């Protein structure tokens, strides 16, 4: 049994996720793709069988666990030269690099070849999440880009809501995109995960909003929360001025913002900052809240002030914490004050 399958079954056993035989079958098939009959994956990368498929194309409906399973494998693969990226963000970076290389007056074919060799030096395995083609600029370069990926023996694992045949459907000049579809079909193991349940929507209906930072599914569920409530509206970092100090509101979209704990409770933040923040949001995500003690009492005090502002203004809060809320420690001199914060958090946790 592979390590990833063990992790998947343990998550089911611990009731972090619901067991689904189709997801389990996918874990088995993806494991075969990455490692064949052995776990010696790294050696296989560098003596690659030219006839072996170089892309695992996973598609299916929303909220059925594609990203969860991809992330479990990403964590399991013992390889430094790997990356996991949202496809849209990756393509933005690709266009920026192409623009820079064009300014150096390179030929088009040389540009993409040079770009992919640079990627290869850092990543022999790339996991793409939410692969989709929505614009002509991406459509026109994907064929050559993936051709170079395969030529350089870069393994690809990607998730998509669409089958290869439905990519860029009814897009501008789609006939020029057909060679890319044929390239993907020729070089990919195409796997359709067919599940009727939208676990993402079900999870949100359960109104779970506090998570443990070290749970493998916490970040995925927080990603789902942010994705649904942002409604895919433009995500931006917004700079606001508070008493001539700049405060960056992170990942703001559709009145939800998303921070790492140190981004919102570090850097001498205070109540004035939080009062300005709530003018922009109805929901707030804070990830990786630490356990508190005498050594980080300054951070704990800012956290207390932040929770007071959010509570008083009825801001919906989503947290991932090092320990369960009721088990969080405290600096000695803040114990009484923090007891009220814990009580407020438990109330905010409830429906």
N, C-alpha and C positions, 0 to 999 in steps of 0.2 A: 504493500500500500504506500502510495506517495505521501510525502509530508503535507502537501496541499490538501489531499483528500482527508488526511487525519485532522487537519485544522478545520476543514469544512464540517466533518462529522462531529467534532467537538463543539463547534458553534451551534449545531443543531441540538446536540445533547444538552447544552447549557441554555437552550431556548433563546439564544440571541437572534437566530433566524429559524424559519420554518423549513423542515426537511422537504425537499422536492426531488424526486427520482430523476427528472430531466436535468436539473442542475448537477446532480451527482454524475450522470452520464457525461455531461459536458466537462466536468473536472477530469474524468478519466481520459477523454479524447484529447483535451488540451495538454494533459500530461504526456500522452503518447507523442504528440506533435513536438513538444519541447525536448523530450528526453529519449524517445524511442523505448528500447527495452532496458535502458540503464539510466541512472541519474547523472552520468558523467557528461553533463550538458556542455561544459566549456570546451572539452576536447572535440566534441562533435561540431561546435561552431567553426573551428579552425581547420577541420579536414572535411569540409562540407560535401555531401553527395549532390552533384549538380542536378540530379533528377528528383531530388527531394523538394517538396513544396516549401516555399520560403515565407509564406504568409498564412496566418490563421485568421480567417474572416468570419467573425461571429456576429450574427444579426438576429433581431427579434424585436418585439414590442417594448414599450417603456416600462420600467419598474419591475423587470422580471429577474434581475440579478446578474446581468452581463458584467457590469462594472465591478460588482462585489467579487466575482470569480476571477476576473482579470487581475484585480488588485491582490488577491490571495496568492496568485502565481507570481506576480511581480515581487512580492515580499519573500517568496520561497526561493526564487532563482538566485543562486550564489554566484553573482557576476557583478563586478564593479562597473563594467562598460555597458550600462543599461540606462534607459530613461522611460518614464511614464508621463505622458503629456496629453492634454486635451487637444484634439486635432485642430480646432479653430485657432488656438493660441500658437500651435506649431506653425501653421500656414502664415500667420501674421509675421512671425520671426523669419520664415523662409523668404517672404516678399521683401522684408527689410534687408536681408543678406544679399538677395539678388540685385536689389537697387544699388547697394554698395559695390558689388562686383561689376555691374554694368558701367558704373562711373569710372572703373579702372580700364574700360574699353576692352573687355574680354569678349570672345564670341559666345553666342547663346549656348551652344553645346558644351563648350569648355566651362562656362559658368556653373551649370548644374552639376557637371562631373566634379568640378573642384569643390563645390558646396557639399556634395554627398561624401566625398573623401574626408572632408573636415568633420562631418557627422560621424563617419565610420571610426575616426580616431578616438572618439569619445563614447560611442554606443554601437555595440554589435547586436543589440536587441532593443527594439522600440515597441512600447505598448501605447497605442493610440486609442483614446476614449472618444466616443461620439463622432465617428468618422462620417462626414457628410459633405456633399459638394453643392454649394448654393450660388456660386458666382463664376462668371466666365474666366476671371483671372486665375482662379484655382484650377478650373477644368483644363485650361490650356497648358499647364505645366506638370500636371500630375503624372501623365504618361511617362515623360522623360525622367521625372523625379523617381518614380517607383522602379523604372527600368534600371536606373543607377543603383537604387537600394538592392535590388536582386543581384545585379552584376557584382556588387561589392559584398555579397553574402551577409547583408544585414537582415536579420530575422524580424518579422513584423507580426504583432498580434493586435488586432483592432476590433472594436465594437461599433456596431452601426444599427440604426433602426430600419435600414433598407437593404434589400438584397442587391448584389452587384448590378443586376439588370435594371433596377429601379433608381440607381444613382443618377443625379442630375436630370431627373425625369422632366421633360418639357422645357429643359434649359435652353438658353440661347446657343445656337450653333452646336446642338448636341451631337450631330453626326461626327464632329471632330473629336468627340469624347469617347466614341465607341471603341477605338483601339485601346484606350486605357481599361475599359471594362473587360475586353478580351484578354489583356495582360494579367489582370487580377484573377480572372477565372482560370487561366493557364497555370499561374504560380501559387494559387491559394488552396488550402483546405477550407471549403466553405461549409459553415455549420449554422443551421437554423435552430435557435432555441425557441421552441414553441410552447409558451405558457400563457394561460388565459388570465392569471391573477396579476394585478398591478400591486406589488408589495409596497412600492413607494407611497401610493395613495393610501393604502391600508395603514401603513405606519403613521402617516400624518393624521389620519382619523383617530388613531389611538391617543393622539396628543402627547406622545412622549417627547419631552423637550430637554431632559438632563441625561447626560451620558458620561461614561467613564472614558478617560483619555486613552487608556491602554487597551480598550476593546477593539479588535480588528474591524468591527462593523460601525464603530462610532463615527469615524470621519465620513464614511459612505452615507450614513443616515443624515449627517449634518449637511453634506453636499446636496442630498435630495431636498432637504428643507430649504436651503438657499436657492436651489434651482427652481423649485415650484413657486416660492413666494417672490422671487425676483422676476418671475414670469419672463425670463430671458430678455428683459429690458437691459439696455446698456449698463454695464458695471463700470464704475469709476471710483477713483480716490478723490475725495473733495477736500480742499483745504479751507478751513475756516479760521478766522482770527479771533482770539480771545485775549483781551488786554495786551495787544501787540505781540502775542505769541501765536505761532501757527499750530493748529491741531488738525492732523490729517484723519478724516473720516474714511476708514478703509472699506473697500468693496461695497460701495453704496449703490443700491439699485432698487427701484420701486419701493422705497421707504423701508428697506431692510439693509443692515450693515453687518459686516463680519470682521472680527478682530481676533488676533492672538492675544492672550492675556497681557503679555508684556507691552503690547502696542497701545493698550487702553488704560492700563494701570501703572505703566512705567513713565519715565520722563516727566516727573513732577506734575502729573495731571491732577486736576482738582474739580470741585463741584461746579465751578463756572464752565469748565469744558463740557461736563456732562449735561448741563442745562442747555448749552448750545446744541449738543449732539441730538437731544430728543426732539428738537424742532424739525429734524430731518428724517426721523425714523418712527415706525410703529413696532418694529421687531429688531432684536439685536442678538447676534451670535457671538459668544466669547469662547474660544477654544483653549484648552490646556491650562486651566486654573490650577495652581499648585497647592500642595498642603502648606499651611501657614505655621509659623513659629516665631521665636524671638529674632531669628536672622533675617526675616523678610517682613517685619512688622510694618514698614513703610508701604509696601505693596498691599498688605492686608488692609491698612487703613483706607487707602484709595478705593479698594474693592468695596469696603463697607459703605463709603460715600456714594459710589456708583450704584450699588443696589438700592440705597435709599431713594435716589433720584428716579431710578427705573420703576421701583415699586409705587412711589407716590404719583407717578405719571402714567401708570398702567401700561408700561411697555412690555410686550411679550418677549420673554428671555429664553434663549437656548444656550446651554452650557455643556462643555466637557471638562471634567474635573479629575484630578489625580486620585481622589478618594470619594466615596459616597458623601453627599452633602452633610449628613448628620455625623460623619466621621472626620470631617475636616478639623485640623488642629488650629491653635491660635497662639499668638504672642500672649505672654502672661498678663500684660497690662491692658490687653484688648478683649479679654475673655467675656466680660459682662456685655460689652458693646456688641461683640460678635454673636452672642447668643440670640440677640434680636435679629441680626442679619440671617442667621440660620433659620429662624422661625419664618422670616419673610420669604426666604428662598423656598422653603418647603411649601409655603402657601402658593408661591408663583409656579411651583412644579405641578400643583394640582390643577385640575380643570376648573 
